[in-house]
């Protein structure tokens, strides 16, 4: 039965489907491990002592940065949500002694009560040389910078898009300030939903096993139907022979 063209095709389709599902499960498992590593760094940063910001510092590492704010090039990142409320994140360049600037996300502010067309009330950046502590974040993508009401606005913290607006080189990462100002709401660390990927990985592997179980069930069902057909045929033959000798 299993050597018929139909069953050879079913077995081949089962093998291909099973392999695809195994690889999809492995991909989701890789995402689970990646997100778990990010969560581990977030947890470690919550209690770790800050280290100086250097090239190649991993994301979510807690760092300390020293420099002077340049409030003339402040950027408001709109449509950002904190604790369920939509507002702005305040991004200000911090110029270091090397001449390179680090974009610092100083915190969140609500929209202006006068409406979205009015700029929000943003506390002034500290003056003079400051040393702040914060968490390293990678650049986002898909940003577009616009001039609105005499200031820069963007939807994403896209450093390659923001850097041309600055008169000095910009670091490829930005920093979420931990305690820059009590007048701004600090941006919380967003843990990754790694268990979602864990569930997807298990799901795909169960599907992979399920297609083999389905093939086995189909083979057993067809074998049973063939066996029942043979028995019925033998019964009919037996009755025919009985009538001949009656």
Biotite code that builds the C-alpha atoms (Angstrom):
import biotite.structure as struc

atoms = struc.array([
    struc.Atom([0.000, 0.000, 0.000], chain_id="A", res_id=1, res_name="UNK", atom_name="CA", element="C"),
    struc.Atom([2.779, 2.470, 0.917], chain_id="A", res_id=2, res_name="UNK", atom_name="CA", element="C"),
    struc.Atom([4.509, 2.011, -2.426], chain_id="A", res_id=3, res_name="UNK", atom_name="CA", element="C"),
    struc.Atom([1.681, 3.455, -4.500], chain_id="A", res_id=4, res_name="UNK", atom_name="CA", element="C"),
    struc.Atom([2.233, 6.891, -6.127], chain_id="A", res_id=5, res_name="UNK", atom_name="CA", element="C"),
    struc.Atom([-0.360, 8.420, -3.813], chain_id="A", res_id=6, res_name="UNK", atom_name="CA", element="C"),
    struc.Atom([1.376, 7.255, -0.651], chain_id="A", res_id=7, res_name="UNK", atom_name="CA", element="C"),
    struc.Atom([4.836, 8.144, -1.934], chain_id="A", res_id=8, res_name="UNK", atom_name="CA", element="C"),
    struc.Atom([3.534, 11.669, -2.515], chain_id="A", res_id=9, res_name="UNK", atom_name="CA", element="C"),
    struc.Atom([1.985, 11.826, 0.970], chain_id="A", res_id=10, res_name="UNK", atom_name="CA", element="C"),
    struc.Atom([5.221, 10.653, 2.608], chain_id="A", res_id=11, res_name="UNK", atom_name="CA", element="C"),
    struc.Atom([7.304, 13.176, 0.622], chain_id="A", res_id=12, res_name="UNK", atom_name="CA", element="C"),
    struc.Atom([4.911, 16.019, 1.558], chain_id="A", res_id=13, res_name="UNK", atom_name="CA", element="C"),
    struc.Atom([5.074, 14.961, 5.215], chain_id="A", res_id=14, res_name="UNK", atom_name="CA", element="C"),
    struc.Atom([8.887, 14.985, 5.185], chain_id="A", res_id=15, res_name="UNK", atom_name="CA", element="C"),
    struc.Atom([9.018, 18.462, 3.597], chain_id="A", res_id=16, res_name="UNK", atom_name="CA", element="C"),
    struc.Atom([6.381, 19.900, 5.967], chain_id="A", res_id=17, res_name="UNK", atom_name="CA", element="C"),
    struc.Atom([8.091, 18.378, 9.005], chain_id="A", res_id=18, res_name="UNK", atom_name="CA", element="C"),
    struc.Atom([11.510, 19.792, 8.055], chain_id="A", res_id=19, res_name="UNK", atom_name="CA", element="C"),
    struc.Atom([10.056, 23.263, 7.448], chain_id="A", res_id=20, res_name="UNK", atom_name="CA", element="C"),
    struc.Atom([8.309, 23.220, 10.828], chain_id="A", res_id=21, res_name="UNK", atom_name="CA", element="C"),
    struc.Atom([11.479, 22.044, 12.593], chain_id="A", res_id=22, res_name="UNK", atom_name="CA", element="C"),
    struc.Atom([13.435, 24.969, 11.109], chain_id="A", res_id=23, res_name="UNK", atom_name="CA", element="C"),
    struc.Atom([10.642, 27.423, 11.999], chain_id="A", res_id=24, res_name="UNK", atom_name="CA", element="C"),
    struc.Atom([10.805, 26.123, 15.555], chain_id="A", res_id=25, res_name="UNK", atom_name="CA", element="C"),
    struc.Atom([14.580, 26.535, 15.624], chain_id="A", res_id=26, res_name="UNK", atom_name="CA", element="C"),
    struc.Atom([14.218, 30.115, 14.339], chain_id="A", res_id=27, res_name="UNK", atom_name="CA", element="C"),
    struc.Atom([11.710, 30.928, 17.073], chain_id="A", res_id=28, res_name="UNK", atom_name="CA", element="C"),
    struc.Atom([14.017, 29.297, 19.636], chain_id="A", res_id=29, res_name="UNK", atom_name="CA", element="C"),
    struc.Atom([16.843, 31.526, 18.445], chain_id="A", res_id=30, res_name="UNK", atom_name="CA", element="C"),
    struc.Atom([14.577, 34.543, 18.947], chain_id="A", res_id=31, res_name="UNK", atom_name="CA", element="C"),
    struc.Atom([13.750, 33.252, 22.433], chain_id="A", res_id=32, res_name="UNK", atom_name="CA", element="C"),
    struc.Atom([17.446, 32.984, 23.315], chain_id="A", res_id=33, res_name="UNK", atom_name="CA", element="C"),
    struc.Atom([18.163, 36.461, 21.883], chain_id="A", res_id=34, res_name="UNK", atom_name="CA", element="C"),
    struc.Atom([15.327, 38.077, 23.829], chain_id="A", res_id=35, res_name="UNK", atom_name="CA", element="C"),
    struc.Atom([16.272, 36.176, 26.979], chain_id="A", res_id=36, res_name="UNK", atom_name="CA", element="C"),
    struc.Atom([19.815, 37.561, 26.690], chain_id="A", res_id=37, res_name="UNK", atom_name="CA", element="C"),
    struc.Atom([18.389, 41.092, 26.348], chain_id="A", res_id=38, res_name="UNK", atom_name="CA", element="C"),
    struc.Atom([16.257, 40.593, 29.468], chain_id="A", res_id=39, res_name="UNK", atom_name="CA", element="C"),
    struc.Atom([19.319, 39.320, 31.325], chain_id="A", res_id=40, res_name="UNK", atom_name="CA", element="C"),
    struc.Atom([21.186, 42.530, 30.415], chain_id="A", res_id=41, res_name="UNK", atom_name="CA", element="C"),
    struc.Atom([18.221, 44.639, 31.518], chain_id="A", res_id=42, res_name="UNK", atom_name="CA", element="C"),
    struc.Atom([18.102, 42.817, 34.868], chain_id="A", res_id=43, res_name="UNK", atom_name="CA", element="C"),
    struc.Atom([21.862, 43.140, 35.315], chain_id="A", res_id=44, res_name="UNK", atom_name="CA", element="C"),
    struc.Atom([21.801, 46.866, 34.487], chain_id="A", res_id=45, res_name="UNK", atom_name="CA", element="C"),
    struc.Atom([19.243, 47.510, 37.231], chain_id="A", res_id=46, res_name="UNK", atom_name="CA", element="C"),
    struc.Atom([21.825, 46.807, 39.935], chain_id="A", res_id=47, res_name="UNK", atom_name="CA", element="C"),
    struc.Atom([25.158, 47.164, 38.132], chain_id="A", res_id=48, res_name="UNK", atom_name="CA", element="C"),
    struc.Atom([27.509, 50.073, 38.693], chain_id="A", res_id=49, res_name="UNK", atom_name="CA", element="C"),
    struc.Atom([27.704, 52.330, 35.607], chain_id="A", res_id=50, res_name="UNK", atom_name="CA", element="C"),
    struc.Atom([30.715, 52.016, 33.324], chain_id="A", res_id=51, res_name="UNK", atom_name="CA", element="C"),
    struc.Atom([32.118, 54.618, 30.897], chain_id="A", res_id=52, res_name="UNK", atom_name="CA", element="C"),
    struc.Atom([30.449, 54.656, 27.495], chain_id="A", res_id=53, res_name="UNK", atom_name="CA", element="C"),
    struc.Atom([32.787, 53.284, 24.837], chain_id="A", res_id=54, res_name="UNK", atom_name="CA", element="C"),
    struc.Atom([32.498, 52.127, 21.230], chain_id="A", res_id=55, res_name="UNK", atom_name="CA", element="C"),
    struc.Atom([30.819, 48.742, 21.126], chain_id="A", res_id=56, res_name="UNK", atom_name="CA", element="C"),
    struc.Atom([29.195, 48.968, 24.550], chain_id="A", res_id=57, res_name="UNK", atom_name="CA", element="C"),
    struc.Atom([26.308, 46.417, 24.460], chain_id="A", res_id=58, res_name="UNK", atom_name="CA", element="C"),
    struc.Atom([22.736, 47.625, 24.479], chain_id="A", res_id=59, res_name="UNK", atom_name="CA", element="C"),
    struc.Atom([21.103, 48.059, 27.906], chain_id="A", res_id=60, res_name="UNK", atom_name="CA", element="C"),
    struc.Atom([24.488, 48.372, 29.635], chain_id="A", res_id=61, res_name="UNK", atom_name="CA", element="C"),
    struc.Atom([24.356, 50.965, 32.411], chain_id="A", res_id=62, res_name="UNK", atom_name="CA", element="C"),
    struc.Atom([26.869, 53.708, 31.625], chain_id="A", res_id=63, res_name="UNK", atom_name="CA", element="C"),
    struc.Atom([28.035, 57.096, 32.810], chain_id="A", res_id=64, res_name="UNK", atom_name="CA", element="C"),
    struc.Atom([28.592, 59.936, 30.350], chain_id="A", res_id=65, res_name="UNK", atom_name="CA", element="C"),
    struc.Atom([30.169, 63.358, 30.958], chain_id="A", res_id=66, res_name="UNK", atom_name="CA", element="C"),
    struc.Atom([29.684, 66.413, 28.761], chain_id="A", res_id=67, res_name="UNK", atom_name="CA", element="C"),
    struc.Atom([27.679, 69.553, 28.159], chain_id="A", res_id=68, res_name="UNK", atom_name="CA", element="C"),
    struc.Atom([24.128, 69.653, 26.845], chain_id="A", res_id=69, res_name="UNK", atom_name="CA", element="C"),
    struc.Atom([23.389, 71.566, 23.651], chain_id="A", res_id=70, res_name="UNK", atom_name="CA", element="C"),
    struc.Atom([19.737, 72.625, 24.166], chain_id="A", res_id=71, res_name="UNK", atom_name="CA", element="C"),
    struc.Atom([19.688, 74.545, 20.882], chain_id="A", res_id=72, res_name="UNK", atom_name="CA", element="C"),
    struc.Atom([19.436, 71.229, 19.021], chain_id="A", res_id=73, res_name="UNK", atom_name="CA", element="C"),
    struc.Atom([16.853, 69.524, 21.205], chain_id="A", res_id=74, res_name="UNK", atom_name="CA", element="C"),
    struc.Atom([14.634, 66.993, 19.413], chain_id="A", res_id=75, res_name="UNK", atom_name="CA", element="C"),
    struc.Atom([11.132, 65.949, 20.513], chain_id="A", res_id=76, res_name="UNK", atom_name="CA", element="C"),
    struc.Atom([10.142, 62.380, 19.686], chain_id="A", res_id=77, res_name="UNK", atom_name="CA", element="C"),
    struc.Atom([6.359, 62.316, 19.424], chain_id="A", res_id=78, res_name="UNK", atom_name="CA", element="C"),
    struc.Atom([3.726, 59.611, 19.987], chain_id="A", res_id=79, res_name="UNK", atom_name="CA", element="C"),
    struc.Atom([5.736, 57.868, 22.695], chain_id="A", res_id=80, res_name="UNK", atom_name="CA", element="C"),
    struc.Atom([3.857, 56.003, 25.418], chain_id="A", res_id=81, res_name="UNK", atom_name="CA", element="C"),
    struc.Atom([4.815, 55.771, 29.088], chain_id="A", res_id=82, res_name="UNK", atom_name="CA", element="C"),
    struc.Atom([2.455, 54.193, 31.640], chain_id="A", res_id=83, res_name="UNK", atom_name="CA", element="C"),
    struc.Atom([-0.330, 54.191, 29.071], chain_id="A", res_id=84, res_name="UNK", atom_name="CA", element="C"),
    struc.Atom([-0.070, 57.909, 28.288], chain_id="A", res_id=85, res_name="UNK", atom_name="CA", element="C"),
    struc.Atom([1.043, 59.307, 24.919], chain_id="A", res_id=86, res_name="UNK", atom_name="CA", element="C"),
    struc.Atom([3.462, 62.221, 24.869], chain_id="A", res_id=87, res_name="UNK", atom_name="CA", element="C"),
    struc.Atom([6.986, 63.216, 23.868], chain_id="A", res_id=88, res_name="UNK", atom_name="CA", element="C"),
    struc.Atom([10.450, 61.953, 24.672], chain_id="A", res_id=89, res_name="UNK", atom_name="CA", element="C"),
    struc.Atom([13.032, 64.729, 24.963], chain_id="A", res_id=90, res_name="UNK", atom_name="CA", element="C"),
    struc.Atom([16.254, 64.027, 23.082], chain_id="A", res_id=91, res_name="UNK", atom_name="CA", element="C"),
    struc.Atom([19.176, 66.401, 23.715], chain_id="A", res_id=92, res_name="UNK", atom_name="CA", element="C"),
    struc.Atom([22.787, 66.125, 22.465], chain_id="A", res_id=93, res_name="UNK", atom_name="CA", element="C"),
    struc.Atom([25.415, 65.838, 25.178], chain_id="A", res_id=94, res_name="UNK", atom_name="CA", element="C"),
    struc.Atom([28.738, 67.040, 23.727], chain_id="A", res_id=95, res_name="UNK", atom_name="CA", element="C"),
    struc.Atom([31.707, 65.214, 25.224], chain_id="A", res_id=96, res_name="UNK", atom_name="CA", element="C"),
    struc.Atom([35.273, 66.491, 25.599], chain_id="A", res_id=97, res_name="UNK", atom_name="CA", element="C"),
    struc.Atom([36.248, 64.513, 22.480], chain_id="A", res_id=98, res_name="UNK", atom_name="CA", element="C"),
    struc.Atom([33.870, 66.650, 20.408], chain_id="A", res_id=99, res_name="UNK", atom_name="CA", element="C"),
    struc.Atom([31.505, 63.747, 19.772], chain_id="A", res_id=100, res_name="UNK", atom_name="CA", element="C"),
    struc.Atom([27.892, 64.081, 20.910], chain_id="A", res_id=101, res_name="UNK", atom_name="CA", element="C"),
    struc.Atom([25.766, 61.405, 22.538], chain_id="A", res_id=102, res_name="UNK", atom_name="CA", element="C"),
    struc.Atom([22.037, 61.792, 22.081], chain_id="A", res_id=103, res_name="UNK", atom_name="CA", element="C"),
    struc.Atom([20.458, 61.552, 25.538], chain_id="A", res_id=104, res_name="UNK", atom_name="CA", element="C"),
    struc.Atom([16.812, 60.646, 26.008], chain_id="A", res_id=105, res_name="UNK", atom_name="CA", element="C"),
    struc.Atom([16.262, 62.856, 29.061], chain_id="A", res_id=106, res_name="UNK", atom_name="CA", element="C"),
    struc.Atom([12.742, 61.553, 29.706], chain_id="A", res_id=107, res_name="UNK", atom_name="CA", element="C"),
    struc.Atom([9.050, 61.859, 28.834], chain_id="A", res_id=108, res_name="UNK", atom_name="CA", element="C"),
    struc.Atom([6.720, 64.862, 28.971], chain_id="A", res_id=109, res_name="UNK", atom_name="CA", element="C"),
    struc.Atom([2.957, 65.080, 28.331], chain_id="A", res_id=110, res_name="UNK", atom_name="CA", element="C"),
    struc.Atom([1.475, 67.072, 25.435], chain_id="A", res_id=111, res_name="UNK", atom_name="CA", element="C"),
    struc.Atom([0.677, 70.748, 25.877], chain_id="A", res_id=112, res_name="UNK", atom_name="CA", element="C"),
    struc.Atom([-2.786, 71.286, 27.349], chain_id="A", res_id=113, res_name="UNK", atom_name="CA", element="C"),
    struc.Atom([-3.424, 73.835, 24.619], chain_id="A", res_id=114, res_name="UNK", atom_name="CA", element="C"),
    struc.Atom([-3.403, 71.038, 22.047], chain_id="A", res_id=115, res_name="UNK", atom_name="CA", element="C"),
    struc.Atom([-1.058, 69.074, 19.850], chain_id="A", res_id=116, res_name="UNK", atom_name="CA", element="C"),
    struc.Atom([-0.296, 72.108, 17.693], chain_id="A", res_id=117, res_name="UNK", atom_name="CA", element="C"),
    struc.Atom([1.448, 73.777, 20.661], chain_id="A", res_id=118, res_name="UNK", atom_name="CA", element="C"),
    struc.Atom([4.888, 72.563, 21.767], chain_id="A", res_id=119, res_name="UNK", atom_name="CA", element="C"),
    struc.Atom([4.982, 70.726, 25.106], chain_id="A", res_id=120, res_name="UNK", atom_name="CA", element="C"),
    struc.Atom([6.482, 72.291, 28.212], chain_id="A", res_id=121, res_name="UNK", atom_name="CA", element="C"),
    struc.Atom([10.002, 70.893, 28.429], chain_id="A", res_id=122, res_name="UNK", atom_name="CA", element="C"),
    struc.Atom([12.237, 71.553, 31.453], chain_id="A", res_id=123, res_name="UNK", atom_name="CA", element="C"),
    struc.Atom([15.512, 73.169, 30.476], chain_id="A", res_id=124, res_name="UNK", atom_name="CA", element="C"),
    struc.Atom([18.555, 70.928, 30.246], chain_id="A", res_id=125, res_name="UNK", atom_name="CA", element="C"),
    struc.Atom([21.159, 71.314, 33.006], chain_id="A", res_id=126, res_name="UNK", atom_name="CA", element="C"),
    struc.Atom([23.905, 73.797, 32.179], chain_id="A", res_id=127, res_name="UNK", atom_name="CA", element="C"),
    struc.Atom([27.634, 73.339, 32.492], chain_id="A", res_id=128, res_name="UNK", atom_name="CA", element="C"),
    struc.Atom([29.462, 70.034, 32.618], chain_id="A", res_id=129, res_name="UNK", atom_name="CA", element="C"),
    struc.Atom([27.263, 67.187, 33.814], chain_id="A", res_id=130, res_name="UNK", atom_name="CA", element="C"),
    struc.Atom([27.811, 63.473, 34.432], chain_id="A", res_id=131, res_name="UNK", atom_name="CA", element="C"),
    struc.Atom([24.712, 61.374, 33.953], chain_id="A", res_id=132, res_name="UNK", atom_name="CA", element="C"),
    struc.Atom([23.910, 57.728, 34.327], chain_id="A", res_id=133, res_name="UNK", atom_name="CA", element="C"),
    struc.Atom([21.761, 55.837, 31.876], chain_id="A", res_id=134, res_name="UNK", atom_name="CA", element="C"),
    struc.Atom([21.184, 52.781, 29.724], chain_id="A", res_id=135, res_name="UNK", atom_name="CA", element="C"),
    struc.Atom([22.561, 52.271, 26.226], chain_id="A", res_id=136, res_name="UNK", atom_name="CA", element="C"),
    struc.Atom([19.996, 51.847, 23.443], chain_id="A", res_id=137, res_name="UNK", atom_name="CA", element="C"),
    struc.Atom([20.514, 50.987, 19.803], chain_id="A", res_id=138, res_name="UNK", atom_name="CA", element="C"),
    struc.Atom([19.331, 53.326, 17.070], chain_id="A", res_id=139, res_name="UNK", atom_name="CA", element="C"),
    struc.Atom([15.784, 52.828, 15.860], chain_id="A", res_id=140, res_name="UNK", atom_name="CA", element="C"),
    struc.Atom([14.880, 52.830, 12.175], chain_id="A", res_id=141, res_name="UNK", atom_name="CA", element="C"),
    struc.Atom([12.367, 54.544, 9.955], chain_id="A", res_id=142, res_name="UNK", atom_name="CA", element="C"),
    struc.Atom([12.785, 58.007, 11.426], chain_id="A", res_id=143, res_name="UNK", atom_name="CA", element="C"),
    struc.Atom([11.912, 61.253, 9.700], chain_id="A", res_id=144, res_name="UNK", atom_name="CA", element="C"),
    struc.Atom([12.998, 64.582, 11.192], chain_id="A", res_id=145, res_name="UNK", atom_name="CA", element="C"),
    struc.Atom([10.823, 67.658, 10.722], chain_id="A", res_id=146, res_name="UNK", atom_name="CA", element="C"),
    struc.Atom([10.929, 71.250, 11.907], chain_id="A", res_id=147, res_name="UNK", atom_name="CA", element="C"),
    struc.Atom([7.800, 72.180, 13.874], chain_id="A", res_id=148, res_name="UNK", atom_name="CA", element="C"),
    struc.Atom([7.052, 75.303, 15.887], chain_id="A", res_id=149, res_name="UNK", atom_name="CA", element="C"),
    struc.Atom([10.717, 76.250, 15.974], chain_id="A", res_id=150, res_name="UNK", atom_name="CA", element="C"),
    struc.Atom([12.049, 72.861, 17.127], chain_id="A", res_id=151, res_name="UNK", atom_name="CA", element="C"),
    struc.Atom([12.909, 69.485, 15.648], chain_id="A", res_id=152, res_name="UNK", atom_name="CA", element="C"),
    struc.Atom([10.459, 66.581, 15.893], chain_id="A", res_id=153, res_name="UNK", atom_name="CA", element="C"),
    struc.Atom([10.700, 62.925, 14.914], chain_id="A", res_id=154, res_name="UNK", atom_name="CA", element="C"),
    struc.Atom([8.666, 59.747, 15.305], chain_id="A", res_id=155, res_name="UNK", atom_name="CA", element="C"),
    struc.Atom([11.644, 57.456, 15.861], chain_id="A", res_id=156, res_name="UNK", atom_name="CA", element="C"),
    struc.Atom([15.086, 57.814, 17.417], chain_id="A", res_id=157, res_name="UNK", atom_name="CA", element="C"),
    struc.Atom([16.847, 57.096, 14.144], chain_id="A", res_id=158, res_name="UNK", atom_name="CA", element="C"),
    struc.Atom([20.424, 58.286, 14.690], chain_id="A", res_id=159, res_name="UNK", atom_name="CA", element="C"),
    struc.Atom([21.487, 58.152, 11.001], chain_id="A", res_id=160, res_name="UNK", atom_name="CA", element="C"),
    struc.Atom([18.510, 60.420, 10.225], chain_id="A", res_id=161, res_name="UNK", atom_name="CA", element="C"),
    struc.Atom([19.163, 62.735, 13.187], chain_id="A", res_id=162, res_name="UNK", atom_name="CA", element="C"),
    struc.Atom([22.945, 62.999, 12.900], chain_id="A", res_id=163, res_name="UNK", atom_name="CA", element="C"),
    struc.Atom([22.946, 65.303, 9.812], chain_id="A", res_id=164, res_name="UNK", atom_name="CA", element="C"),
    struc.Atom([21.096, 67.917, 11.893], chain_id="A", res_id=165, res_name="UNK", atom_name="CA", element="C"),
    struc.Atom([24.036, 68.113, 14.314], chain_id="A", res_id=166, res_name="UNK", atom_name="CA", element="C"),
    struc.Atom([27.193, 70.186, 13.694], chain_id="A", res_id=167, res_name="UNK", atom_name="CA", element="C"),
    struc.Atom([29.368, 67.520, 15.357], chain_id="A", res_id=168, res_name="UNK", atom_name="CA", element="C"),
    struc.Atom([29.738, 63.754, 15.024], chain_id="A", res_id=169, res_name="UNK", atom_name="CA", element="C"),
    struc.Atom([27.179, 61.628, 16.870], chain_id="A", res_id=170, res_name="UNK", atom_name="CA", element="C"),
    struc.Atom([27.665, 58.312, 18.647], chain_id="A", res_id=171, res_name="UNK", atom_name="CA", element="C"),
    struc.Atom([25.847, 55.395, 16.923], chain_id="A", res_id=172, res_name="UNK", atom_name="CA", element="C"),
    struc.Atom([23.823, 54.688, 20.082], chain_id="A", res_id=173, res_name="UNK", atom_name="CA", element="C"),
    struc.Atom([21.796, 56.838, 22.430], chain_id="A", res_id=174, res_name="UNK", atom_name="CA", element="C"),
    struc.Atom([21.376, 56.811, 26.214], chain_id="A", res_id=175, res_name="UNK", atom_name="CA", element="C"),
    struc.Atom([18.209, 56.623, 28.300], chain_id="A", res_id=176, res_name="UNK", atom_name="CA", element="C"),
    struc.Atom([18.894, 58.899, 31.269], chain_id="A", res_id=177, res_name="UNK", atom_name="CA", element="C"),
    struc.Atom([18.138, 57.397, 34.681], chain_id="A", res_id=178, res_name="UNK", atom_name="CA", element="C"),
    struc.Atom([17.965, 60.557, 36.779], chain_id="A", res_id=179, res_name="UNK", atom_name="CA", element="C"),
    struc.Atom([18.615, 63.578, 34.562], chain_id="A", res_id=180, res_name="UNK", atom_name="CA", element="C"),
    struc.Atom([15.734, 65.615, 35.978], chain_id="A", res_id=181, res_name="UNK", atom_name="CA", element="C"),
    struc.Atom([12.914, 65.075, 38.405], chain_id="A", res_id=182, res_name="UNK", atom_name="CA", element="C"),
    struc.Atom([10.733, 67.193, 36.090], chain_id="A", res_id=183, res_name="UNK", atom_name="CA", element="C"),
    struc.Atom([10.783, 64.557, 33.363], chain_id="A", res_id=184, res_name="UNK", atom_name="CA", element="C"),
    struc.Atom([9.440, 61.002, 33.625], chain_id="A", res_id=185, res_name="UNK", atom_name="CA", element="C"),
    struc.Atom([12.307, 58.515, 33.154], chain_id="A", res_id=186, res_name="UNK", atom_name="CA", element="C"),
    struc.Atom([11.822, 56.057, 30.290], chain_id="A", res_id=187, res_name="UNK", atom_name="CA", element="C"),
    struc.Atom([11.441, 52.540, 31.724], chain_id="A", res_id=188, res_name="UNK", atom_name="CA", element="C"),
    struc.Atom([13.339, 49.571, 30.354], chain_id="A", res_id=189, res_name="UNK", atom_name="CA", element="C"),
    struc.Atom([11.024, 47.488, 28.194], chain_id="A", res_id=190, res_name="UNK", atom_name="CA", element="C"),
    struc.Atom([11.549, 43.775, 28.779], chain_id="A", res_id=191, res_name="UNK", atom_name="CA", element="C"),
    struc.Atom([11.271, 41.517, 25.761], chain_id="A", res_id=192, res_name="UNK", atom_name="CA", element="C"),
    struc.Atom([8.393, 39.024, 25.548], chain_id="A", res_id=193, res_name="UNK", atom_name="CA", element="C"),
    struc.Atom([10.697, 36.024, 25.180], chain_id="A", res_id=194, res_name="UNK", atom_name="CA", element="C"),
    struc.Atom([8.068, 33.513, 26.319], chain_id="A", res_id=195, res_name="UNK", atom_name="CA", element="C"),
    struc.Atom([6.030, 34.275, 23.209], chain_id="A", res_id=196, res_name="UNK", atom_name="CA", element="C"),
    struc.Atom([8.883, 32.936, 21.057], chain_id="A", res_id=197, res_name="UNK", atom_name="CA", element="C"),
    struc.Atom([9.306, 29.974, 23.422], chain_id="A", res_id=198, res_name="UNK", atom_name="CA", element="C"),
    struc.Atom([5.645, 29.084, 22.907], chain_id="A", res_id=199, res_name="UNK", atom_name="CA", element="C"),
    struc.Atom([5.917, 29.444, 19.122], chain_id="A", res_id=200, res_name="UNK", atom_name="CA", element="C"),
    struc.Atom([8.982, 27.164, 19.046], chain_id="A", res_id=201, res_name="UNK", atom_name="CA", element="C"),
    struc.Atom([7.193, 24.415, 20.993], chain_id="A", res_id=202, res_name="UNK", atom_name="CA", element="C"),
    struc.Atom([4.127, 24.884, 18.806], chain_id="A", res_id=203, res_name="UNK", atom_name="CA", element="C"),
    struc.Atom([6.063, 24.400, 15.563], chain_id="A", res_id=204, res_name="UNK", atom_name="CA", element="C"),
    struc.Atom([7.794, 21.280, 16.907], chain_id="A", res_id=205, res_name="UNK", atom_name="CA", element="C"),
    struc.Atom([4.453, 19.838, 18.002], chain_id="A", res_id=206, res_name="UNK", atom_name="CA", element="C"),
    struc.Atom([3.100, 20.548, 14.518], chain_id="A", res_id=207, res_name="UNK", atom_name="CA", element="C"),
    struc.Atom([6.123, 18.731, 13.068], chain_id="A", res_id=208, res_name="UNK", atom_name="CA", element="C"),
    struc.Atom([5.351, 15.667, 15.174], chain_id="A", res_id=209, res_name="UNK", atom_name="CA", element="C"),
    struc.Atom([1.655, 16.073, 14.399], chain_id="A", res_id=210, res_name="UNK", atom_name="CA", element="C"),
    struc.Atom([2.047, 15.673, 10.636], chain_id="A", res_id=211, res_name="UNK", atom_name="CA", element="C"),
    struc.Atom([3.753, 12.301, 11.220], chain_id="A", res_id=212, res_name="UNK", atom_name="CA", element="C"),
    struc.Atom([0.991, 11.245, 13.584], chain_id="A", res_id=213, res_name="UNK", atom_name="CA", element="C"),
    struc.Atom([-1.556, 12.295, 10.964], chain_id="A", res_id=214, res_name="UNK", atom_name="CA", element="C"),
    struc.Atom([0.205, 10.228, 8.315], chain_id="A", res_id=215, res_name="UNK", atom_name="CA", element="C"),
    struc.Atom([0.300, 7.229, 10.674], chain_id="A", res_id=216, res_name="UNK", atom_name="CA", element="C"),
    struc.Atom([-3.411, 7.631, 11.493], chain_id="A", res_id=217, res_name="UNK", atom_name="CA", element="C"),
    struc.Atom([-4.285, 7.882, 7.793], chain_id="A", res_id=218, res_name="UNK", atom_name="CA", element="C"),
    struc.Atom([-2.253, 4.759, 6.993], chain_id="A", res_id=219, res_name="UNK", atom_name="CA", element="C"),
    struc.Atom([-3.878, 2.807, 9.830], chain_id="A", res_id=220, res_name="UNK", atom_name="CA", element="C"),
    struc.Atom([-7.332, 3.957, 8.735], chain_id="A", res_id=221, res_name="UNK", atom_name="CA", element="C"),
    struc.Atom([-6.759, 2.939, 5.143], chain_id="A", res_id=222, res_name="UNK", atom_name="CA", element="C"),
    struc.Atom([-5.264, -0.390, 6.202], chain_id="A", res_id=223, res_name="UNK", atom_name="CA", element="C"),
    struc.Atom([-8.294, -1.056, 8.389], chain_id="A", res_id=224, res_name="UNK", atom_name="CA", element="C"),
    struc.Atom([-10.675, -0.175, 5.562], chain_id="A", res_id=225, res_name="UNK", atom_name="CA", element="C"),
    struc.Atom([-8.796, -2.531, 3.224], chain_id="A", res_id=226, res_name="UNK", atom_name="CA", element="C"),
    struc.Atom([-8.887, -5.292, 5.809], chain_id="A", res_id=227, res_name="UNK", atom_name="CA", element="C"),
    struc.Atom([-12.613, -4.817, 6.363], chain_id="A", res_id=228, res_name="UNK", atom_name="CA", element="C"),
    struc.Atom([-13.123, -4.851, 2.609], chain_id="A", res_id=229, res_name="UNK", atom_name="CA", element="C"),
    struc.Atom([-11.235, -8.162, 2.317], chain_id="A", res_id=230, res_name="UNK", atom_name="CA", element="C"),
    struc.Atom([-13.329, -9.715, 5.089], chain_id="A", res_id=231, res_name="UNK", atom_name="CA", element="C"),
    struc.Atom([-16.555, -8.538, 3.459], chain_id="A", res_id=232, res_name="UNK", atom_name="CA", element="C"),
    struc.Atom([-15.431, -9.936, 0.132], chain_id="A", res_id=233, res_name="UNK", atom_name="CA", element="C"),
    struc.Atom([-14.613, -13.287, 1.741], chain_id="A", res_id=234, res_name="UNK", atom_name="CA", element="C"),
    struc.Atom([-18.027, -13.330, 3.397], chain_id="A", res_id=235, res_name="UNK", atom_name="CA", element="C"),
    struc.Atom([-19.724, -12.686, 0.054], chain_id="A", res_id=236, res_name="UNK", atom_name="CA", element="C"),
    struc.Atom([-17.707, -15.461, -1.581], chain_id="A", res_id=237, res_name="UNK", atom_name="CA", element="C"),
    struc.Atom([-18.526, -17.783, 1.307], chain_id="A", res_id=238, res_name="UNK", atom_name="CA", element="C"),
    struc.Atom([-22.263, -17.130, 0.942], chain_id="A", res_id=239, res_name="UNK", atom_name="CA", element="C"),
    struc.Atom([-22.063, -17.695, -2.796], chain_id="A", res_id=240, res_name="UNK", atom_name="CA", element="C"),
    struc.Atom([-20.357, -21.065, -2.282], chain_id="A", res_id=241, res_name="UNK", atom_name="CA", element="C"),
    struc.Atom([-22.985, -22.018, 0.293], chain_id="A", res_id=242, res_name="UNK", atom_name="CA", element="C"),
    struc.Atom([-25.791, -21.326, -2.189], chain_id="A", res_id=243, res_name="UNK", atom_name="CA", element="C"),
    struc.Atom([-24.074, -23.481, -4.811], chain_id="A", res_id=244, res_name="UNK", atom_name="CA", element="C"),
    struc.Atom([-23.969, -26.504, -2.497], chain_id="A", res_id=245, res_name="UNK", atom_name="CA", element="C"),
    struc.Atom([-27.466, -25.944, -1.118], chain_id="A", res_id=246, res_name="UNK", atom_name="CA", element="C"),
])
